[in-house]
Amino acid sequence: MTAVPEPADLLPHRATMLLVDRVVELVPGERAVVTRAVSRDERWYHRPGVAEASAEHHAYPHAVLLESFNQACAVLVMATWRGDGCDVLRAGVPMLGSYTGVRFGRPVLPGETLEHHVRIKQTHDEAMILTGESRVGDEVVLSARHGVVVRRPAEVLAADPLP
C-alpha cells in the first residue's frame, strides 16, 4: 500500500464537482476505497418544484451517485497510470468507455457516508477494466460488474479543435 493522497492530488475536479472526500485505502494497480459524505447542503437537494417532504427530494440522485463512483475509479486509475511524480497530462487523460451490470440499491440519504470499493480486473497499455460497489454501512447501494477506461495523450485531445 502506498501513501494515501488527497482526491484533489489525483483528480482535476474541484468544488462543486469533486464528489469524493477521502481516500481510505489505495493500492495502485489493484484496489482503492474512497468515501463521500452526503450532505443536505449539496445543490441537487435544492430543486424548485420538488416537495420538501418527498422521497425524491431526499434521495441522492443516481447520476450523482454514479459520478461519485466514477471519481473513485479515477483515483485508482490515475494512481496506477501516473506513476511517481507524473501528472495527468503526461500519464494520459482517463476517459470512461462504458459500464455493464450497473445496479442501484436503496436510496442514499443526506447524513450517510458512501464508501466506494473499486478494483482493477484487467490492465492493458491504454485501457483498464474495473469493477466495484458503493456501500452505506453493510448495504450495497450501487454495483458495477465491468467499467472500461481508456487513456489518451492530452496533446492528442487538444490537437483537434471542436467544429
C-alpha positions in Angstrom: 0.0 0.0 0.0 1.2 3.5 -0.9 0.8 6.8 1.0 -2.8 7.8 0.8 -3.2 11.0 -1.3 -6.0 13.5 -1.2 -8.5 13.1 -4.0 -7.6 16.5 -5.4 -4.0 15.3 -5.8 -5.2 12.8 -8.4 -8.3 14.4 -10.0 -8.8 17.7 -11.8 -12.2 18.1 -10.2 -12.8 20.8 -7.7 -15.8 22.1 -5.7 -18.7 21.7 -6.6 -17.9 18.8 -8.9 -15.5 16.9 -6.7 -17.7 14.2 -5.4 -15.3 12.2 -3.3 -13.9 13.3 0.1 -11.2 11.0 1.2 -9.0 8.1 0.0 -9.1 5.5 2.8 -7.1 2.8 1.1 -5.1 2.8 -2.2 -3.0 0.1 -3.8 -2.1 1.3 -7.3 -2.7 -1.4 -9.9 -5.1 -3.3 -7.5 -7.8 -1.5 -5.5 -9.0 1.6 -3.7 -11.5 2.6 -1.1 -12.8 6.2 -1.4 -15.5 7.9 0.7 -18.1 10.6 0.2 -20.2 12.2 3.0 -23.6 13.0 1.5 -24.8 16.4 2.8 -28.2 18.1 2.5 -26.4 21.3 1.5 -25.5 19.8 -1.9 -27.1 21.7 -4.8 -29.2 18.8 -6.1 -31.3 19.0 -2.9 -32.5 22.5 -3.7 -34.7 21.9 -6.7 -37.7 24.1 -7.4 -41.0 22.2 -7.8 -40.0 19.2 -5.7 -41.9 18.9 -2.5 -39.7 19.1 0.6 -41.2 16.0 2.2 -41.0 13.8 -0.9 -38.7 10.8 -1.0 -37.4 12.1 -4.4 -36.2 15.2 -2.7 -34.1 13.3 -0.2 -32.6 10.5 -2.3 -29.1 11.1 -3.7 -29.6 11.3 -7.5 -28.5 8.1 -9.3 -26.5 10.1 -11.8 -24.6 11.8 -8.9 -24.0 8.5 -7.1 -22.6 7.0 -10.3 -20.3 10.1 -10.9 -19.0 9.8 -7.3 -18.2 6.1 -8.1 -16.6 7.2 -11.4 -14.3 9.6 -9.4 -13.3 6.8 -7.0 -12.4 4.7 -10.1 -10.4 7.7 -11.4 -8.4 7.9 -8.2 -7.3 4.3 -8.7 -6.8 4.7 -12.4 -4.6 7.9 -12.0 -2.6 6.4 -9.1 -1.9 3.4 -11.3 -1.1 5.2 -14.6 0.6 8.4 -13.4 3.5 6.7 -11.5 5.6 8.7 -9.1 5.6 12.4 -9.9 3.8 12.2 -13.2 0.8 14.5 -13.7 -2.4 13.7 -15.6 -1.2 15.4 -18.8 1.8 13.1 -19.1 0.1 10.0 -17.7 -2.8 10.4 -20.2 -6.3 11.6 -19.7 -8.6 8.8 -18.5 -11.9 8.5 -20.4 -14.8 6.3 -19.3 -15.9 4.0 -22.1 -18.9 2.2 -20.5 -20.2 0.1 -17.7 -22.0 -3.2 -17.7 -24.1 -4.7 -14.9 -24.8 -1.5 -13.1 -27.4 -1.9 -10.3 -28.7 0.5 -7.8 -29.8 -0.5 -4.3 -31.7 1.5 -1.8 -31.7 5.3 -1.9 -28.7 7.1 -0.3 -29.8 9.9 2.1 -28.2 13.1 3.5 -26.1 12.3 6.6 -24.9 9.0 5.2 -21.4 8.2 4.1 -20.7 6.4 0.8 -17.8 4.0 0.7 -16.7 3.2 -2.8 -14.8 -0.1 -3.2 -13.1 -0.3 -6.7 -10.8 -3.0 -8.1 -8.9 -3.4 -11.3 -9.9 -6.6 -13.1 -7.5 -6.2 -16.1 -4.9 -3.8 -17.3 -3.7 -3.1 -20.8 -1.3 -0.4 -22.0 -4.1 2.1 -22.8 -7.1 0.6 -21.1 -8.4 -0.8 -17.8 -11.4 -2.9 -16.8 -12.6 -2.0 -13.3 -15.3 -3.5 -11.0 -16.7 -2.4 -7.7 -19.5 -1.3 -5.5 -20.6 1.5 -3.3 -21.9 0.9 0.2 -23.5 2.7 3.1 -22.5 0.6 6.1 -23.0 -3.0 5.1 -25.6 -2.2 2.4 -24.7 -2.2 -1.3 -26.2 0.9 -2.9 -24.5 0.6 -6.3 -22.6 -2.2 -8.1 -20.9 -2.3 -11.4 -19.7 -5.5 -13.0 -17.3 -4.0 -15.5 -16.2 -0.5 -16.4 -13.9 0.3 -19.2 -11.5 3.2 -19.0 -9.1 4.2 -21.8 -6.4 6.9 -21.7 -5.4 9.3 -24.4 -2.5 11.7 -24.5 -3.5 15.2 -23.6 -1.9 16.7 -26.6 -3.9 14.4 -28.9 -7.1 15.5 -27.3 -6.2 19.2 -27.5 -5.0 18.9 -31.1 -8.4 18.8 -32.8 -10.5 21.9 -32.2 -14.2 21.4 -32.0 -16.1 22.3 -35.2 
